[in-house]
Amino acid sequence: MFVIGTAGHVDHGKSALVRALTGIDPDRLQEEKDRGMTIDLGFAWLKLPGGEEVSIVDVPGHEHFIKNMLAGVGGIDLAMLVVAADEGVMPQTREHLAILDLLGVKRGILVITKSDLADEEWLDLVSAEVEELASTTCLAGSPLVRCSATTMDGLNDLLRTIEDALSETPAKRDLSRPRLPIDRVFTVSGFGTVVTGTLIDGTFRAGQEVEVLPAIVGGNLTTLSARVRGLQTHRSKVDTAHPGTRTAVNLGGLDPEQLHRGQVVTAPGWLTPTVAVDVRLRALDSLSRALRHNLNVSFHSLAADTMAQLRLLEADTLKAGEEAWAQLRLREPLPLVNGDRFIIRDSNDTLGGGVIVDSHAKRHIRKRPALLDDLNRRLSGDPADLLFAAILAAEPCELAAAVNNTELSPAAAGEALETLVQAGRVVVLGAERGRIVYTASGYEAVRARMTEAITSFLKEHPLRAGMAKEELRSRLGVTPRIFTLLLDAGAASGDLEDKGASVATADWRPELSPAQRAKADAYVSTLRAEPYSPPTGVSLDPELLAFLADEGVVVEAGDVVFDAAAYREMVEKVTELLQRQDTVTLAQVRDLLGTSRRYVQALLERMDDDRITVRRGDERVLRNPGGPTV
């Protein structure tokens, strides 16, 4: 299904044309009817001669309601630029056409309305004026139709022209990430909260769990969870709404007061509001002054708007008709994705617009060639470059998150990833679901940091079997999941050796000097002399003690150190006792081993740490009765 949008100057007959074509009055507000002027968005639909239904969004033409006009034209497939025959091209004709051009609307029809109010010669002059105006815009070469909503002349020609234009229009893409920018919120008696908008990028189904964002609750940015209780298209109930459809969504679990125009209904978990976007910006040809760096503007994309600061990345000014890279820092967070089109305005005029290439931009140092080269690659449209740029901007990141920051379908993203992997430009870690991706250089950098951190640690602690994993993860500053994948990759490549609680480089083997070996042997001998009550006043260098523990020669239990063989003997005796009587007390173990309370307490706490026993009050029980011990 396709969406048609009207555009044009106030009182040029847009709403009357929609009524004549559809039989539906798009002016739904009483104020609109009283004033005879469209103020907000209106909606209707019609059936083309071939039987296909299409939606129509009727926009206000008055300059005071440009903001409302912008909320309606973001998702249209075909624009009807409406010009009244008795007036010809007027200021909002030019501004609306400029907006369509900046938004990249690829198909349109030039409609001369009120043809019954002008003679043939005047109609020819107005037609020529409109075609000339469109000749340098996205509507260049568009068909022109003359008609009258009063006499109905030309309406059949217009319908056929609409059908011909849409027959050449590709269907809306399905990226499996549905977005419904809200343009209306209302309540239906017996059903509850309903929102409407043009569904893009994916499909909604009745019963589906969704979220609405952004939302502010208690002063904090959050999302609202809801369920799709029902769907309608053109007032007909449907089970599934497809991309490109004007859709009404009955949201369960939300009140109308929580919702407003500009929010987005979407599938949970993938879309995050942003406060900074990198864009390719074109200044309007008609600007009377250049755009300047740090200019405050109003920002409009799809149905949303907010104030923003314009940061020019290439120069200090942007003259009329010029294009450049820029960043817009938004006053309020908006849910945007790469590829979304936008418009910027001041209080009176449209200034320019373009396309978002990085929806979660970082603050940049301006005028850097490397930055501009990266932005140009993002704009190239090559799927591999688009995906690479998204990975580079957020690495390390989940592959799904990187794909969501591109305009690629799942199939195109898969092909792009394969291209990048084969070319050695990216590294993928993990299994199919939740894969983590790095750029090749980013992965090599983190591998080098891992190796350097481990090597430096082992140089300072030459008797350690390895570096504690948690300490290494902390130094790298990555999540536990990414850290595990990095370790797995390092072990698979043979660079690292996983030693349980620690990790070392593959070639690392701690060795004692003869003097250290003598000290170690003497120390172990003292432990074995009284194995269940080893002396605690005998000191040993902490590094040497850690080496003996890593080698399994001794077992540390708080401030007590046991010979490893003695520890295993005591554990076996305690375990056998527990298997006979289910629970033991500290006193019972003391009597069993013939040692003092201090050593028994250290032993039992170590057994708890080793997950052999569990303390319950003053007693211990086996954690896994009948299972292995140590």
C-alpha positions in Angstrom: 0.0 0.0 0.0 1.2 3.5 -0.8 0.7 6.9 0.8 0.1 10.1 -1.1 0.7 13.5 0.4 -0.7 16.9 -0.7 1.5 20.0 -0.7 0.8 23.6 -1.7 -0.2 27.1 -0.7 -3.1 27.9 1.6 -6.5 28.0 0.0 -5.3 26.3 -3.3 -7.9 23.6 -2.9 -6.0 20.7 -1.5 -8.7 19.5 0.9 -11.4 20.1 -1.6 -9.5 17.9 -4.1 -9.1 15.2 -1.5 -12.9 15.3 -0.8 -13.7 15.1 -4.5 -11.4 12.1 -5.0 -12.3 10.2 -1.9 -15.7 11.4 -0.6 -13.9 11.9 2.8 -13.5 15.3 4.4 -9.9 15.5 5.7 -10.7 18.6 7.8 -11.6 16.8 11.0 -11.4 19.8 13.4 -14.3 22.1 14.0 -12.0 25.1 13.8 -10.9 24.0 10.3 -14.5 23.8 9.2 -15.3 27.2 10.7 -12.3 28.9 9.2 -12.4 27.0 5.9 -8.7 26.3 6.2 -6.7 23.2 7.1 -4.8 23.6 10.3 -3.6 20.1 11.1 -3.0 16.9 9.2 -6.0 15.3 7.6 -6.4 11.7 6.4 -8.4 9.9 3.7 -8.1 7.0 1.3 -9.3 6.0 -2.2 -9.5 3.1 -4.5 -7.7 3.5 -7.8 -9.2 2.3 -11.1 -7.2 -0.9 -10.9 -8.7 -1.7 -7.4 -5.7 -0.8 -5.2 -6.3 1.3 -2.1 -4.0 4.1 -1.3 -3.8 6.5 1.7 -3.8 10.3 1.5 -2.3 12.7 4.0 -3.6 16.2 3.5 -1.3 18.9 5.0 -2.0 22.6 5.9 -0.8 25.2 3.5 -0.7 28.2 5.7 2.8 29.4 6.6 1.9 29.3 10.3 1.3 25.6 10.2 4.5 24.5 8.4 5.4 22.4 11.5 2.2 20.4 11.0 2.9 20.0 7.3 6.3 18.6 8.1 4.8 16.0 10.4 2.8 14.6 7.5 5.1 14.4 4.6 7.9 12.3 6.0 6.6 8.9 4.9 4.8 9.6 1.6 5.5 7.8 -1.6 3.9 10.3 -4.0 3.5 14.0 -3.7 0.7 16.0 -5.3 1.9 19.6 -5.6 -1.4 21.6 -5.8 -1.5 25.0 -7.4 -4.7 27.0 -7.9 -5.3 28.1 -11.5 -6.6 31.5 -10.4 -3.5 32.4 -8.3 -0.6 30.4 -9.7 2.7 29.8 -7.8 2.6 31.4 -4.3 5.1 31.5 -1.4 4.1 28.2 0.3 4.0 26.6 -3.2 7.8 27.3 -3.3 8.4 26.3 0.3 6.5 23.1 0.2 8.2 22.1 -3.0 11.6 22.9 -1.4 10.7 20.7 1.6 9.7 17.8 -0.7 13.0 18.2 -2.5 15.0 18.2 0.7 13.1 15.1 1.9 14.0 13.3 -1.3 10.4 12.5 -2.4 11.1 10.8 -5.7 7.7 10.8 -7.3 5.1 13.5 -7.8 2.2 15.0 -9.8 1.8 18.7 -10.5 -1.9 19.4 -10.0 -3.5 22.6 -11.3 -6.8 22.9 -9.4 -9.7 25.2 -9.8 -9.3 24.9 -13.6 -12.9 26.1 -14.0 -11.8 29.6 -12.7 -9.4 30.3 -15.6 -9.4 30.3 -19.4 -7.2 28.1 -21.5 -4.5 30.7 -22.1 -4.2 31.4 -18.4 -4.1 27.7 -17.6 -1.2 27.3 -20.1 0.7 30.1 -18.4 0.2 28.7 -14.9 1.1 25.2 -16.1 4.3 26.5 -17.6 5.2 28.4 -14.4 4.7 25.3 -12.3 6.7 23.1 -14.6 9.6 25.6 -14.6 9.5 25.8 -10.8 9.7 22.0 -10.5 12.4 21.6 -13.2 15.3 22.0 -10.7 13.8 19.8 -8.0 12.9 16.2 -7.2 9.6 16.7 -9.2 11.3 17.6 -12.4 9.5 15.9 -15.3 6.5 15.0 -13.2 3.2 14.7 -15.0 0.9 17.7 -14.9 -2.9 17.4 -14.6 -5.5 20.1 -14.7 -8.7 19.5 -12.7 -11.6 21.0 -10.8 -13.0 19.7 -7.5 -16.2 21.7 -8.2 -17.0 20.5 -11.7 -15.1 17.1 -11.4 -13.3 17.8 -14.7 -10.0 16.1 -14.9 -10.4 13.9 -11.8 -10.4 10.7 -13.8 -7.2 11.8 -15.5 -5.7 12.5 -12.1 -6.7 9.0 -10.8 -5.1 7.3 -13.8 -2.0 9.5 -13.4 -1.7 8.5 -9.8 -2.1 4.9 -10.7 0.6 5.1 -13.4 3.0 6.9 -11.0 2.5 4.3 -8.2 2.9 1.4 -10.6 6.5 2.5 -11.0 7.0 3.0 -7.2 8.8 0.2 -5.4 7.1 -1.3 -2.3 8.2 0.0 1.1 11.1 -2.0 2.4 10.7 -4.4 5.3 13.8 -4.3 7.6 12.1 -6.3 10.4 12.3 -3.2 12.6 8.8 -1.6 12.5 8.5 2.1 13.3 5.2 4.0 13.5 5.9 7.7 14.0 2.8 8.9 15.9 0.9 11.8 14.2 -2.4 11.5 16.1 -3.4 10.3 19.6 -7.1 9.8 20.6 -9.4 7.6 22.6 -12.1 5.3 21.2 -15.0 4.4 23.5 -14.8 0.8 24.4 -11.3 0.3 23.0 -9.1 2.9 24.8 -6.0 4.6 23.4 -5.4 4.7 19.7 -2.4 6.2 17.8 -2.1 6.6 14.0 0.8 7.1 11.7 2.5 5.7 8.5 4.1 2.4 9.4 7.7 2.0 8.0 10.6 -0.4 8.1 8.6 -3.4 9.4 5.3 -5.2 10.2 3.0 -5.0 13.2 0.7 -7.8 14.3 -2.2 -7.9 16.6 -1.2 -9.1 20.1 2.4 -8.0 19.6 4.4 -6.4 22.4 5.7 -3.0 21.5 7.3 0.0 23.2 6.8 3.7 22.7 9.7 6.1 22.9 10.9 8.5 24.0 9.0 9.1 27.2 9.9 11.1 30.3 8.8 9.5 33.6 9.7 11.1 36.9 12.2 13.4 35.0 14.0 10.4 33.5 14.2 9.3 29.9 12.6 5.9 29.4 10.3 3.8 27.2 6.7 2.8 27.6 5.7 -0.8 27.2 2.4 -1.7 25.6 0.5 -4.4 23.6 -1.1 -4.1 20.2 -4.8 -4.8 21.1 -5.9 -4.2 17.5 -4.9 -2.7 14.1 -6.9 -0.9 11.5 -6.2 0.4 8.1 -8.8 2.7 6.4 -11.2 1.9 9.3 -11.0 -1.8 8.5 -9.7 -4.3 11.1 -6.5 -6.2 10.1 -4.4 -8.8 11.8 -1.2 -7.5 10.2 -0.1 -4.0 9.1 2.6 -3.9 6.5 5.2 -1.2 5.7 3.9 1.8 3.9 0.4 1.5 5.5 -1.5 4.3 7.2 -2.2 2.4 10.4 -4.3 2.9 13.6 -2.9 1.0 16.5 -5.0 0.3 19.6 -2.5 0.3 22.4 -3.2 -1.7 25.6 -1.7 -0.5 28.9 -1.2 3.2 28.0 -3.3 6.3 28.6 -3.6 9.1 25.9 -1.9 11.6 28.3 1.3 9.5 28.1 1.5 9.9 24.3 2.1 12.7 21.9 2.9 13.4 18.2 6.6 12.6 17.4 6.9 9.5 19.6 7.5 6.2 17.8 5.8 2.9 18.4 8.3 0.1 17.6 9.4 -3.5 18.5 11.2 -3.6 21.8 14.9 -3.5 22.3 16.5 -2.0 19.2 15.7 1.7 19.0 17.4 4.2 21.3 16.7 7.9 21.3 19.6 10.2 20.4 20.7 13.8 21.1 23.3 14.1 18.3 23.2 13.2 14.6 25.7 13.6 11.8 24.1 14.8 8.6 24.6 15.7 5.0 23.0 19.2 4.9 21.9 21.2 1.9 21.1 24.9 2.4 18.1 26.1 0.4 18.9 28.1 -2.8 16.5 30.8 -1.7 18.3 31.6 1.6 19.0 35.3 2.0 21.9 34.7 4.3 24.5 31.9 5.0 23.9 29.4 7.7 26.5 29.8 10.4 28.2 27.5 12.9 26.4 27.0 16.2 23.2 28.5 14.8 20.0 27.5 16.8 17.4 25.9 14.6 14.2 23.8 14.8 14.8 20.2 13.7 12.1 18.1 12.0 12.2 14.4 11.1 9.2 12.2 10.4 6.6 13.4 12.9 9.0 14.6 15.5 10.6 18.0 16.1 12.8 19.8 18.7 15.2 22.7 18.9 18.8 21.9 17.9 22.3 23.5 17.6 23.8 23.3 14.2 27.5 22.5 14.2 29.2 22.8 10.7 32.0 20.3 10.4 33.7 21.7 7.3 33.6 25.5 7.5 32.2 28.3 9.6 29.3 29.1 7.2 27.2 27.4 4.6 25.9 29.5 1.7 22.6 29.2 -0.1 22.5 26.1 -2.4 25.7 24.6 -0.9 26.0 21.1 0.8 28.3 20.2 3.7 28.7 17.8 6.6 27.2 19.0 9.9 26.2 17.8 13.3 22.9 18.6 14.9 22.8 18.5 18.7 19.2 18.0 19.8 17.7 19.7 22.8 15.4 16.7 23.4 16.2 13.1 22.5 14.4 11.7 19.4 14.2 8.2 18.1 16.1 8.4 14.8 18.0 6.0 12.5 20.5 6.3 9.8 18.9 7.2 6.4 16.1 9.3 8.0 15.5 12.6 6.2 15.2 15.9 8.1 14.4 19.6 7.7 15.8 22.6 9.7 14.0 25.9 10.0 14.2 29.1 12.0 11.1 30.9 13.4 9.9 32.0 9.9 11.7 30.0 7.1 12.8 26.6 6.0 16.6 26.8 6.0 17.7 23.4 4.6 17.6 19.7 5.1 19.2 16.4 4.1 19.9 12.9 5.4 21.1 11.4 8.7 24.3 9.3 8.3 25.1 8.7 12.0 22.1 8.7 14.3 24.2 8.4 17.5 27.1 10.8 16.7 30.0 11.6 19.0 31.3 15.1 19.4 33.9 15.7 16.7 36.9 17.9 16.2 35.8 20.0 13.3 37.5 20.3 9.9 39.4 17.0 10.2 40.0 15.2 6.9 39.7 11.7 8.4 36.3 12.6 9.8 35.1 14.0 6.5 36.4 10.9 4.7 34.5 8.6 7.1 31.3 10.6 6.6 31.7 10.4 2.8 32.0 6.6 3.0 28.8 6.5 5.0 27.0 8.4 2.3 28.3 6.2 -0.5 25.4 3.8 -0.2 27.7 0.7 -0.6 26.2 -1.9 1.8 29.6 -3.1 3.0 30.7 0.5 3.7 27.5 1.4 5.4 27.8 -1.6 7.7 31.5 -1.0 8.3 30.8 2.6 9.3 28.1 1.5 11.7 30.5 -1.1 13.3 33.3 1.5 13.5 31.1 4.0 15.3 30.1 1.6 18.1 32.7 -1.1 18.3 32.6 -3.5 20.0 28.9 -3.9 19.4 26.4 -6.6 18.7 26.0 -7.2 15.0 22.2 -6.6 15.3 22.8 -3.2 16.8 25.2 -2.2 14.0 22.7 -3.4 11.3 19.9 -1.3 13.0 22.1 1.8 12.4 22.1 1.2 8.7 19.4 1.2 6.0 20.1 -2.5 5.1 17.6 -5.3 5.0 18.6 -8.5 6.9 19.6 -10.2 3.6 21.6 -7.2 2.4 23.3 -6.9 5.8 24.3 -10.6 5.7 25.9 -10.2 2.3 27.6 -7.0 3.5 29.0 -8.8 6.5 30.3 -11.7 4.4 32.0 -9.2 2.1 33.7 -7.4 5.1 34.8 -10.7 6.7 36.3 -12.1 3.5 38.1 -8.8 2.9 39.5 -8.9 6.4 37.9 -5.6 7.4 35.9 -6.9 10.4 36.1 -9.7 13.0 33.1 -11.5 14.3 33.1 -13.1 17.7 30.5 -15.6 19.1 27.7 -17.7 17.8 24.9 -16.7 15.4 22.7 -15.1 18.0 24.1 -12.0 19.6 27.4 -11.9 17.7 29.9 -9.2 18.6 31.8 -7.4 15.8 35.0 -5.4 15.7 36.7 -3.7 12.9 40.0 -5.6 12.1 42.1 -2.7 13.4 39.9 -2.4 16.5 40.2 -6.2 17.2 44.0 -6.1 16.7 44.2 -3.1 19.1 42.2 -4.9 21.9 44.3 -8.1 21.4 47.5 -6.0 21.7 46.1 -4.4 24.9 45.3 -7.8 26.3 48.7 -9.2 25.6 50.4 -6.1 26.9 48.4 -6.1 30.1 49.1 -9.8 30.8 52.8 -9.6 29.9 53.2 -6.5 32.1 51.4 -8.2 35.0 53.5 -11.4 34.7 56.7 -9.3 34.5 55.8 -7.8 37.9 54.6 -11.2 39.2 56.9 -13.7 37.6 55.8 -16.6 39.8 52.1 -16.3 39.0 50.4 -18.8 36.7 48.5 -16.0 35.0 46.7 -12.7 35.5 43.3 -12.8 37.3 40.6 -12.6 34.7 38.5 -10.0 36.4 41.5 -7.7 36.8 42.2 -8.1 33.0 38.6 -7.4 32.1 38.6 -4.3 34.3 41.7 -3.0 32.5 40.1 -3.6 29.1 36.8 -1.9 30.1 34.5 -4.4 28.3 31.4 -6.3 29.4 31.8 -9.8 30.8 30.2 -11.3 27.7 32.6 -9.5 25.3 35.5 -10.4 27.6 34.6 -14.1 27.5 34.4 -14.0 23.7 37.8 -12.3 23.5 39.3 -15.0 25.8 37.7 -17.8 23.7 39.1 -16.2 20.5 42.6 -15.8 22.1 42.6 -19.4 23.2 41.4 -20.7 19.8 44.2 -18.8 18.0 46.8 -20.1 20.4 47.8 -16.7 21.8 46.3 -17.2 25.3 46.0 -20.0 27.7 42.9 -20.1 30.0 43.9 -21.3 33.5 40.5 -21.1 35.2 40.5 -18.0 37.3 43.5 -16.6 35.5 44.8 -16.2 32.0 48.3 -16.2 30.6 50.1 -15.9 27.2 50.4 -19.3 25.6 54.2 -19.5 26.1 54.2 -18.5 29.8 55.7 -20.9 32.3 56.6 -19.6 35.7 59.8 -21.2 37.1 61.5 -21.1 40.5 65.2 -20.2 40.9 67.2 -22.7 43.0 67.0 -20.4 46.0 63.3 -20.0 45.7 62.9 -23.8 45.3 64.8 -24.4 48.5 62.7 -21.9 50.4 59.5 -23.5 49.0 60.6 -27.0 49.9 61.5 -25.9 53.4 58.1 -24.2 53.9 56.1 -27.2 52.6 58.0 -29.5 55.0 57.0 -27.4 58.0 53.3 -27.6 56.8 53.6 -31.4 56.5 55.1 -31.8 59.9 51.7 -31.0 61.5 49.4 -31.4 58.5 46.1 -30.7 60.3 47.6 -27.9 62.5 50.2 -26.3 60.3 52.3 -23.5 61.9 51.0 -20.0 61.2 54.1 -18.1 62.3 56.2 -19.2 59.3 56.3 -16.5 56.6 56.9 -16.9 52.9 57.2 -14.3 50.2 53.6 -13.7 48.9 54.6 -14.3 45.3 56.2 -17.6 46.2 53.2 -18.6 48.2 50.9 -17.7 45.3 53.1 -19.9 43.0 52.7 -22.9 45.3 48.9 -22.3 45.4 48.7 -22.1 41.6 50.8 -25.2 41.3 48.4 -27.1 43.7 51.1 -27.7 46.3 49.3 -25.7 49.1 45.8 -24.6 49.8 45.2 -21.1 51.3 42.3 -20.9 53.8 42.2 -17.4 55.1 45.3 -16.8 57.2 45.9 -20.6 57.4 47.9 -22.5 54.7 47.4 -26.3 54.4 49.5 -28.8 52.5 47.3 -29.7 49.5 47.4 -33.4 50.3 46.4 -32.7 53.9 43.6 -30.5 52.8 42.2 -33.3 50.5 42.5 -35.8 53.4 40.5 -33.5 55.8 37.9 -32.8 53.1 37.4 -36.6 52.5 37.0 -37.2 56.2 34.5 -34.4 56.7 32.6 -35.5 53.6 32.4 -39.1 54.8 31.0 -37.9 58.1 28.4 -35.8 56.4 27.3 -38.7 54.3 26.6 -40.7 57.5 24.8 -38.0 59.5 23.8 -35.3 57.0 25.0 -32.3 59.2 28.2 -31.5 61.2 29.1 -28.8 63.6 32.5 -27.2 64.0 33.0 -29.0 67.3 32.3 -32.4 65.6 34.9 -31.7 62.9 37.4 -30.5 65.6 37.0 -33.8 67.4 37.2 -35.8 64.1 40.5 -34.3 63.1 42.0 -33.8 66.5 42.9 -30.2 65.9 42.0 -26.8 67.2 38.9 -24.6 66.5 41.0 -22.1 64.5 42.1 -24.6 61.9 38.7 -26.3 61.6 37.0 -22.9 61.1 39.5 -22.1 58.3 39.0 -25.5 56.8 35.2 -25.3 56.7 35.2 -21.8 55.3 37.5 -23.0 52.5 35.2 -25.9 51.9 32.3 -23.5 51.6 34.3 -21.4 49.1 35.1 -24.5 47.1 31.3 -25.2 47.0 31.7 -28.5 48.8 29.6 -27.6 51.8 27.0 -25.0 52.7 26.6 -23.3 56.1 23.2 -23.4 57.7 23.3 -21.7 61.1 25.9 -23.4 63.2 26.0 -26.5 61.0 27.3 -27.6 57.6 25.6 -29.8 54.9 26.9 -31.1 51.7 26.1 -28.8 48.8 25.8 -31.8 46.4 25.2 -35.0 48.4 26.7 -38.0 46.6 28.6 -35.8 44.2 32.3 -35.2 43.8 34.3 -33.4 46.4 37.8 -32.2 45.5 
